[in-house]
Amino acid sequence: MQLGPVIPAALKDQDRDGIKRWLLPDVFQHCGISEPADAQAHPACVTLTEQHRFGPAVMKLANDLAYGGVLRGGAQASYERPAHDPEIALIDTDGLHELARAHPTGSRKGWWPAGSLIARALVELHREQGEEAGVVTPYRVQADATLEALRDVEGTGAAPAEVGTAHKFQGREFDIVVFDTVEGGADSRELWMAHAHRRPAPSPWPRDGVRLFNVAVTRVRTRLYIIASGERVKGARPGMALAQLAALIGTPGVRDCTPNT
């Protein structure tokens, strides 16, 4: 449930049997593995089910999103933090009006000012506390906009935090992760993360969205911020990735926060 290799569109879109049969499916599909339980049951597959990076709230989210409950953790995954120190904080953009409206740059991708501004404030906050932050988003255009916002603060042209897409950050980890979903409220078109789910579908696109969501949230060690419209998260249809997040709000370690407007 991590991201597969990036295949150039010029190659992926070719109507060739060899490409469709061998290149587009990932190694797990070739072995008949589509779910974590399939990996555990496969006689030639050894599953690595224990993680030592993040705490119980992020592990619960990762299990609900992608791993079907098979992921386990070391000592840090059993530590419940005080209520005032959540492991996951949803930064609700409702009320930010035009700043929180997503601007599509494709059928299901885009950018918005809210994510860049909030990410910049969070990076500055944690930098003052000596904590390393990484800002991850599904779309390169949003990553570029956030990088420019951070460079403006620094004044030297160097950004005070790494910013990139989930593909860039796969395998990385940070004390603090800011996951900018670029999902606005009712006045914004639903983008990729709003359509991410694991149910059977004619296209791998919704499942790939879950894989991206999973990679983004599991880069964190201590605090995960998720920037999104609270309305969109709480109104997500059952089975969607955003609905998995909504179900955790208010449980230990997960809090809904609204920035000052």
C-alpha contacts under 8 A as a table, 3 or more apart, distances in Angstrom:
res1	aa1	res2	aa2	distance
1	M	66	A	6.08
1	M	67	Y	7.43
1	M	210	V	7.92
1	M	211	R	5.18
1	M	214	N	7.36
2	Q	170	Q	7.85
2	Q	211	R	5.33
2	Q	212	L	7.15
2	Q	214	N	7.08
2	Q	215	V	5.99
3	L	167	H	6.94
3	L	170	Q	7.59
3	L	208	D	7.26
3	L	211	R	5.71
3	L	212	L	6.27
3	L	215	V	7.20
4	G	26	D	6.65
7	I	11	L	6.90
7	I	12	K	6.15
8	P	11	L	5.43
8	P	12	K	6.08
9	A	12	K	4.85
9	A	13	D	5.73
10	A	13	D	5.72
10	A	14	Q	6.77
11	L	14	Q	5.54
12	K	19	I	7.25
12	K	24	L	7.17
14	Q	19	I	7.56
15	D	19	I	7.81
15	D	20	K	7.67
16	R	19	I	5.48
16	R	20	K	6.36
17	D	20	K	5.12
17	D	21	R	5.94
18	G	21	R	5.17
18	G	22	W	5.80
18	G	23	L	7.32
19	I	22	W	5.52
19	I	23	L	4.89
19	I	24	L	6.31
20	K	23	L	6.15
20	K	24	L	5.47
20	K	25	P	7.45
21	R	24	L	6.74
21	R	25	P	6.94
22	W	25	P	6.30
23	L	26	D	7.27
25	P	28	F	7.91
25	P	29	Q	5.76
25	P	30	H	6.67
26	D	29	Q	5.42
26	D	30	H	6.54
27	V	30	H	5.12
27	V	31	C	6.51
28	F	31	C	5.07
28	F	32	G	6.26
28	F	33	I	4.89
28	F	34	S	6.68
29	Q	32	G	4.94
29	Q	33	I	5.36
29	Q	34	S	6.20
30	H	33	I	7.53
32	G	38	D	7.79
33	I	36	P	7.66
33	I	38	D	5.22
33	I	39	A	5.85
33	I	42	H	7.87
34	S	38	D	6.49
34	S	39	A	7.92
35	E	38	D	5.22
35	E	39	A	6.81
35	E	67	Y	7.63
35	E	68	G	7.98
36	P	39	A	5.18
36	P	40	Q	6.53
36	P	66	A	7.95
36	P	67	Y	5.66
36	P	68	G	6.63
36	P	70	V	7.22
37	A	40	Q	5.08
37	A	41	A	6.25
37	A	68	G	7.56
37	A	70	V	7.69
38	D	41	A	5.14
38	D	42	H	6.07
39	A	42	H	5.21
39	A	45	C	6.02
39	A	46	V	7.45
39	A	47	T	6.47
40	Q	45	C	6.97
40	Q	46	V	7.06
40	Q	47	T	5.98
41	A	45	C	7.92
42	H	45	C	5.39
49	T	70	V	6.35
49	T	71	L	4.79
49	T	72	R	5.78
50	E	71	L	5.99
50	E	72	R	4.68
50	E	73	G	5.06
50	E	74	G	6.97
51	Q	54	F	7.60
51	Q	71	L	7.29
51	Q	72	R	6.26
51	Q	73	G	4.78
51	Q	74	G	6.47
52	H	73	G	5.82
52	H	74	G	5.38
52	H	75	A	7.73
52	H	76	Q	6.83
52	H	77	A	7.41
53	R	76	Q	7.60
53	R	220	V	7.20
53	R	221	R	5.33
54	F	58	V	6.34
54	F	59	M	6.78
54	F	76	Q	6.69
54	F	77	A	6.30
54	F	218	T	7.52
54	F	220	V	6.30
54	F	221	R	4.69
54	F	222	T	6.38
55	G	58	V	5.87
55	G	59	M	6.20
55	G	73	G	7.83
55	G	76	Q	5.39
55	G	77	A	3.99
55	G	78	S	6.74
55	G	79	Y	6.62
55	G	80	E	7.73
55	G	87	E	7.33
55	G	221	R	7.52
55	G	222	T	7.35
56	P	59	M	5.01
56	P	60	K	6.00
56	P	73	G	7.95
56	P	76	Q	7.63
56	P	77	A	4.50
56	P	78	S	5.83
56	P	79	Y	6.87
56	P	80	E	7.00
56	P	253	G	7.85
57	A	60	K	5.11
57	A	61	L	6.33
57	A	87	E	6.36
57	A	88	I	6.89
57	A	252	P	7.16
57	A	253	G	5.63
57	A	254	V	6.73
58	V	61	L	5.01
58	V	62	A	6.11
58	V	87	E	7.14
58	V	88	I	6.95
58	V	217	V	7.24
58	V	218	T	7.10
58	V	224	L	7.90
59	M	62	A	5.05
59	M	63	N	6.03
59	M	71	L	7.32
59	M	72	R	7.67
59	M	73	G	7.66
59	M	77	A	7.22
60	K	63	N	5.11
60	K	64	D	6.10
60	K	69	G	7.84
61	L	64	D	5.10
61	L	65	L	5.97
61	L	244	Q	7.05
61	L	245	L	6.74
61	L	248	L	7.60
62	A	65	L	5.07
62	A	66	A	5.74
62	A	67	Y	6.47
62	A	214	N	6.11
62	A	217	V	7.56
62	A	218	T	7.10
63	N	66	A	5.49
63	N	67	Y	4.41
63	N	68	G	5.23
63	N	69	G	4.76
63	N	70	V	6.95
63	N	71	L	6.19
64	D	67	Y	6.57
64	D	68	G	5.94
64	D	69	G	6.72
64	D	244	Q	6.40
65	L	68	G	7.46
65	L	210	V	6.76
65	L	214	N	6.69
65	L	241	A	6.14
65	L	244	Q	6.53
66	A	210	V	7.05
66	A	211	R	7.20
66	A	214	N	6.67
67	Y	70	V	5.80
67	Y	71	L	6.25
68	G	71	L	7.79
69	G	72	R	7.95
72	R	77	A	7.89
73	G	76	Q	7.13
73	G	77	A	4.99
73	G	78	S	7.48
74	G	77	A	5.57
74	G	78	S	7.30
75	A	78	S	5.62
75	A	79	Y	6.92
76	Q	79	Y	5.39
80	E	252	P	7.25
80	E	253	G	6.95
81	R	85	D	6.16
81	R	86	P	6.63
81	R	87	E	7.39
81	R	252	P	7.95
81	R	253	G	6.43
82	P	85	D	5.35
82	P	86	P	7.10
82	P	253	G	7.74
83	A	86	P	6.12
83	A	252	P	7.17
83	A	253	G	6.69
85	D	253	G	7.39
86	P	89	A	6.36
86	P	223	R	7.27
86	P	252	P	7.74
86	P	253	G	4.37
86	P	254	V	5.52
86	P	255	R	6.24
87	E	222	T	6.36
87	E	223	R	4.76
87	E	224	L	6.08
87	E	253	G	4.99
87	E	254	V	6.18
88	I	223	R	5.99
88	I	224	L	4.74
88	I	225	Y	5.89
88	I	226	I	7.52
88	I	253	G	6.17
88	I	254	V	4.74
88	I	255	R	6.38
89	A	223	R	7.76
89	A	224	L	6.28
89	A	225	Y	4.88
89	A	226	I	6.30
89	A	254	V	5.90
89	A	255	R	4.94
89	A	256	D	5.79
89	A	257	C	6.36
90	L	225	Y	5.87
90	L	226	I	4.82
90	L	227	I	6.06
90	L	228	A	7.14
90	L	230	G	7.76
90	L	254	V	7.80
90	L	255	R	6.27
90	L	256	D	4.80
90	L	257	C	5.71
91	I	225	Y	6.62
91	I	226	I	5.85
91	I	227	I	4.76
91	I	228	A	6.35
91	I	229	S	7.89
91	I	230	G	7.85
91	I	256	D	6.49
91	I	257	C	4.99
91	I	258	T	5.61
91	I	259	P	6.77
92	D	227	I	6.40
92	D	228	A	5.62
92	D	229	S	5.15
92	D	230	G	4.85
92	D	256	D	6.88
92	D	257	C	5.90
92	D	258	T	4.87
92	D	259	P	7.03
93	T	96	L	5.75
93	T	100	A	6.00
93	T	114	A	7.22
93	T	184	G	7.29
93	T	227	I	7.02
93	T	228	A	5.87
93	T	229	S	4.89
93	T	230	G	6.76
93	T	258	T	6.73
93	T	259	P	7.21
94	D	97	H	7.03
94	D	100	A	7.10
94	D	184	G	7.72
94	D	185	G	6.68
94	D	229	S	5.43
94	D	230	G	6.34
94	D	231	E	7.05
94	D	258	T	7.82
95	G	100	A	7.96
95	G	261	T	6.93
96	L	99	L	5.63
96	L	100	A	5.46
96	L	114	A	7.52
96	L	261	T	6.18
97	H	100	A	5.57
97	H	101	R	6.87
98	E	101	R	5.28
99	L	112	W	6.70
99	L	113	P	5.23
99	L	114	A	5.02
100	A	112	W	6.27
100	A	113	P	6.63
100	A	114	A	5.04
100	A	115	G	7.76
100	A	184	G	5.80
100	A	185	G	7.68
100	A	229	S	7.91
101	R	112	W	6.14
101	R	113	P	7.96
101	R	114	A	7.97
101	R	184	G	5.47
101	R	185	G	7.20
101	R	187	D	6.71
101	R	188	S	5.44
102	A	110	G	6.38
102	A	111	W	5.60
102	A	112	W	4.74
102	A	182	V	6.36
102	A	183	E	6.76
102	A	184	G	5.77
102	A	188	S	5.47
102	A	189	R	7.02
103	H	110	G	5.35
103	H	111	W	5.33
103	H	112	W	5.95
103	H	188	S	7.68
104	P	107	S	7.02
104	P	108	R	7.02
104	P	109	K	5.67
104	P	110	G	4.02
104	P	111	W	6.56
104	P	189	R	7.51
105	T	108	R	7.84
105	T	109	K	5.76
105	T	110	G	4.62
105	T	111	W	7.37
106	G	109	K	5.22
106	G	110	G	6.57
107	S	191	L	7.78
108	R	190	E	7.16
108	R	191	L	4.39
108	R	192	W	5.27
109	K	138	P	8.00
109	K	139	Y	6.54
109	K	191	L	5.57
109	K	192	W	6.37
110	G	139	Y	6.86
110	G	141	V	6.98
110	G	142	Q	7.03
110	G	182	V	7.12
110	G	191	L	7.48
111	W	139	Y	7.63
111	W	141	V	6.36
111	W	142	Q	4.90
111	W	182	V	6.18
112	W	115	G	6.18
112	W	116	S	7.41
112	W	142	Q	7.14
112	W	182	V	6.39
113	P	116	S	5.49
113	P	117	L	6.33
114	A	117	L	5.31
114	A	118	I	6.03
115	G	118	I	5.31
115	G	119	A	5.86
115	G	146	T	7.51
115	G	180	D	5.79
115	G	182	V	6.77
115	G	227	I	6.54
116	S	119	A	5.20
116	S	120	R	6.10
116	S	142	Q	7.58
116	S	145	A	6.58
116	S	146	T	4.44
116	S	149	A	6.44
117	L	120	R	5.17
117	L	121	A	6.41
117	L	146	T	7.57
117	L	149	A	7.18
118	I	121	A	5.15
118	I	122	L	6.25
118	I	227	I	7.99
119	A	122	L	5.15
119	A	123	V	6.06
119	A	135	V	6.97
119	A	146	T	7.38
119	A	178	V	6.49
119	A	180	D	7.74
120	R	123	V	5.19
120	R	124	E	6.23
120	R	146	T	7.42
120	R	149	A	6.78
120	R	150	L	5.80
121	A	124	E	5.22
121	A	125	L	6.19
122	L	125	L	5.03
122	L	126	H	6.27
122	L	178	V	7.86
123	V	126	H	5.42
123	V	127	R	5.91
123	V	133	A	6.05
123	V	160	P	7.47
123	V	161	A	6.83
124	E	127	R	5.06
124	E	128	E	6.30
124	E	160	P	7.94
125	L	128	E	5.49
125	L	129	Q	6.81
126	H	129	Q	4.89
126	H	130	G	6.34
126	H	131	E	5.23
126	H	132	E	7.10
126	H	133	A	7.18
126	H	176	I	7.78
127	R	130	G	5.00
127	R	131	E	5.34
127	R	132	E	6.48
127	R	133	A	7.54
127	R	160	P	7.86
128	E	131	E	7.52
131	E	175	D	6.16
131	E	176	I	7.00
132	E	161	A	7.21
132	E	174	F	6.08
132	E	175	D	5.44
132	E	176	I	6.16
133	A	161	A	5.79
133	A	162	E	7.17
133	A	174	F	5.79
133	A	175	D	6.04
133	A	176	I	4.48
133	A	177	V	5.63
133	A	178	V	7.37
134	G	161	A	5.83
134	G	162	E	5.08
134	G	163	V	5.96
134	G	174	F	6.03
134	G	176	I	6.34
134	G	177	V	4.99
134	G	178	V	6.27
135	V	143	A	7.98
135	V	161	A	7.31
135	V	162	E	6.28
135	V	163	V	4.65
135	V	164	G	6.50
135	V	177	V	5.89
135	V	178	V	4.70
135	V	179	F	6.08
135	V	180	D	7.29
136	V	143	A	7.27
136	V	163	V	5.91
136	V	164	G	5.22
136	V	165	T	5.28
136	V	166	A	5.87
136	V	169	F	7.47
136	V	177	V	7.29
136	V	178	V	6.17
136	V	179	F	5.02
136	V	180	D	6.22
136	V	216	A	6.36
137	T	140	R	7.57
137	T	142	Q	6.84
137	T	143	A	6.31
137	T	164	G	6.49
137	T	165	T	4.95
137	T	166	A	6.28
137	T	179	F	5.82
137	T	180	D	4.93
137	T	181	T	5.93
137	T	182	V	7.62
137	T	216	A	7.61
138	P	142	Q	7.93
138	P	165	T	5.33
138	P	166	A	6.15
138	P	180	D	7.71
138	P	181	T	6.69
138	P	192	W	7.98
138	P	212	L	7.27
139	Y	142	Q	5.48
139	Y	143	A	6.39
139	Y	165	T	6.03
140	R	143	A	4.92
140	R	144	D	6.09
140	R	164	G	6.99
140	R	165	T	6.10
141	V	144	D	5.17
141	V	145	A	6.31
142	Q	145	A	5.06
142	Q	146	T	6.17
142	Q	182	V	7.95
143	A	146	T	5.20
143	A	147	L	6.09
143	A	163	V	5.96
143	A	164	G	5.25
143	A	165	T	6.57
144	D	147	L	5.09
144	D	148	E	6.32
144	D	163	V	7.97
144	D	164	G	7.84
145	A	148	E	5.26
145	A	149	A	6.38
146	T	149	A	4.99
146	T	150	L	6.25
146	T	163	V	7.22
147	L	150	L	5.18
147	L	151	R	6.20
147	L	159	A	6.59
147	L	162	E	7.98
147	L	163	V	6.13
148	E	151	R	5.06
148	E	152	D	6.25
148	E	159	A	7.94
149	A	152	D	5.24
149	A	153	V	6.74
150	L	153	V	5.27
150	L	154	E	6.51
150	L	159	A	5.25
150	L	160	P	6.58
150	L	161	A	7.61
151	R	154	E	5.13
151	R	155	G	6.18
151	R	156	T	7.02
151	R	157	G	5.06
151	R	158	A	5.48
151	R	159	A	4.61
151	R	160	P	7.39
152	D	155	G	5.30
152	D	156	T	7.91
152	D	157	G	7.08
154	E	157	G	6.66
154	E	158	A	6.41
154	E	159	A	6.33
154	E	160	P	6.72
155	G	158	A	7.53
159	A	162	E	7.09
164	G	167	H	7.92
164	G	168	K	5.89
164	G	169	F	6.81
165	T	168	K	5.35
165	T	169	F	6.63
166	A	169	F	5.11
166	A	170	Q	6.09
166	A	212	L	6.13
166	A	215	V	6.31
166	A	216	A	5.54
167	H	170	Q	5.50
167	H	212	L	7.72
169	F	172	R	5.25
169	F	173	E	7.82
169	F	215	V	8.00
169	F	216	A	7.72
169	F	219	R	7.57
170	Q	215	V	6.32
170	Q	216	A	7.91
170	Q	219	R	7.64
171	G	219	R	7.58
172	R	219	R	6.06
173	E	218	T	7.95
173	E	219	R	4.46
173	E	220	V	5.67
173	E	221	R	6.89
174	F	177	V	6.22
174	F	219	R	6.18
174	F	220	V	5.24
174	F	221	R	6.00
175	D	220	V	5.82
175	D	221	R	4.77
175	D	222	T	5.30
175	D	223	R	6.75
176	I	220	V	5.81
176	I	221	R	6.65
176	I	222	T	6.06
176	I	223	R	5.01
176	I	224	L	6.01
176	I	225	Y	7.83
177	V	217	V	7.43
177	V	219	R	6.76
177	V	220	V	5.36
177	V	223	R	6.52
177	V	224	L	4.99
177	V	225	Y	6.19
178	V	224	L	6.08
178	V	225	Y	4.71
178	V	226	I	6.02
178	V	227	I	7.39
179	F	216	A	6.40
179	F	217	V	6.92
179	F	224	L	7.40
179	F	225	Y	5.99
179	F	226	I	4.77
179	F	227	I	6.16
180	D	226	I	6.04
180	D	227	I	4.85
180	D	228	A	6.98
181	T	193	M	6.52
181	T	226	I	7.11
181	T	227	I	5.98
181	T	228	A	5.87
182	V	191	L	7.50
182	V	227	I	7.39
182	V	228	A	6.43
183	E	188	S	7.54
183	E	190	E	6.58
183	E	191	L	6.41
183	E	193	M	7.21
183	E	194	A	7.00
183	E	227	I	7.97
183	E	228	A	5.18
183	E	229	S	6.05
183	E	232	R	7.28
184	G	187	D	7.28
184	G	188	S	5.28
184	G	189	R	7.53
184	G	190	E	7.54
184	G	228	A	6.19
184	G	229	S	4.90
184	G	232	R	6.90
185	G	188	S	5.56
185	G	229	S	5.23
185	G	230	G	7.59
185	G	231	E	5.91
185	G	232	R	5.53
186	A	189	R	7.58
186	A	231	E	7.64
186	A	232	R	7.30
190	E	193	M	7.92
190	E	194	A	5.69
190	E	195	H	7.41
191	L	194	A	5.67
191	L	195	H	6.89
192	W	195	H	5.35
192	W	196	A	6.38
192	W	206	P	7.70
192	W	209	G	6.43
193	M	196	A	5.13
193	M	209	G	6.03
193	M	210	V	7.63
193	M	213	F	7.23
193	M	241	A	7.26
193	M	242	L	7.31
194	A	232	R	7.85
194	A	236	A	7.41
194	A	240	M	7.32
194	A	241	A	7.35
194	A	242	L	6.46
195	H	206	P	5.91
195	H	209	G	7.40
195	H	240	M	6.79
195	H	241	A	7.80
196	A	205	W	7.74
196	A	206	P	4.35
196	A	207	R	6.04
196	A	208	D	7.34
196	A	209	G	4.60
196	A	210	V	5.15
196	A	240	M	5.84
196	A	241	A	5.55
196	A	242	L	7.81
197	H	206	P	5.26
197	H	207	R	5.44
197	H	209	G	7.06
197	H	210	V	5.81
197	H	239	G	6.24
197	H	240	M	4.66
197	H	241	A	5.56
198	R	206	P	6.83
198	R	207	R	4.99
198	R	210	V	6.90
198	R	239	G	7.51
198	R	240	M	7.67
199	R	207	R	7.62
199	R	239	G	7.50
201	A	204	P	6.88
201	A	206	P	7.50
203	S	206	P	7.13
204	P	207	R	5.45
204	P	208	D	6.02
205	W	208	D	5.02
205	W	209	G	6.26
206	P	209	G	5.04
206	P	210	V	6.70
207	R	210	V	5.10
207	R	211	R	6.43
208	D	211	R	4.94
208	D	212	L	6.20
209	G	212	L	5.06
209	G	213	F	6.13
210	V	213	F	4.95
210	V	214	N	5.99
210	V	241	A	6.34
211	R	214	N	5.03
211	R	215	V	6.19
212	L	215	V	5.16
212	L	216	A	6.18
213	F	216	A	5.18
213	F	217	V	6.35
213	F	241	A	7.68
214	N	217	V	5.47
214	N	218	T	6.12
215	V	218	T	5.37
215	V	219	R	6.59
216	A	219	R	5.90
217	V	220	V	6.46
217	V	224	L	6.90
220	V	223	R	6.49
220	V	224	L	6.20
228	A	232	R	7.50
228	A	233	V	7.15
229	S	232	R	5.20
229	S	233	V	6.27
230	G	233	V	5.05
230	G	234	K	5.94
231	E	234	K	5.40
231	E	235	G	5.88
232	R	235	G	5.14
232	R	236	A	6.00
232	R	242	L	7.96
233	V	236	A	5.39
233	V	242	L	5.23
233	V	243	A	6.31
233	V	245	L	7.27
233	V	246	A	5.79
234	K	242	L	7.68
234	K	243	A	6.69
234	K	246	A	5.27
235	G	243	A	7.53
236	A	240	M	6.48
236	A	242	L	5.88
236	A	243	A	4.99
236	A	246	A	7.85
237	R	240	M	5.84
237	R	243	A	6.26
238	P	243	A	5.85
238	P	244	Q	7.99
239	G	243	A	6.40
239	G	244	Q	7.10
240	M	243	A	5.14
240	M	244	Q	6.60
241	A	244	Q	5.17
241	A	245	L	6.69
242	L	245	L	5.09
242	L	246	A	6.19
243	A	246	A	4.82
243	A	247	A	6.13
244	Q	247	A	5.31
244	Q	248	L	6.87
245	L	248	L	5.43
245	L	249	I	6.81
246	A	249	I	5.44
248	L	251	T	5.42
248	L	254	V	6.40
249	I	254	V	5.26
249	I	255	R	5.62
249	I	256	D	6.43
250	G	253	G	7.86
250	G	254	V	5.74
250	G	255	R	5.68
250	G	256	D	7.44
251	T	254	V	5.67
251	T	255	R	7.70
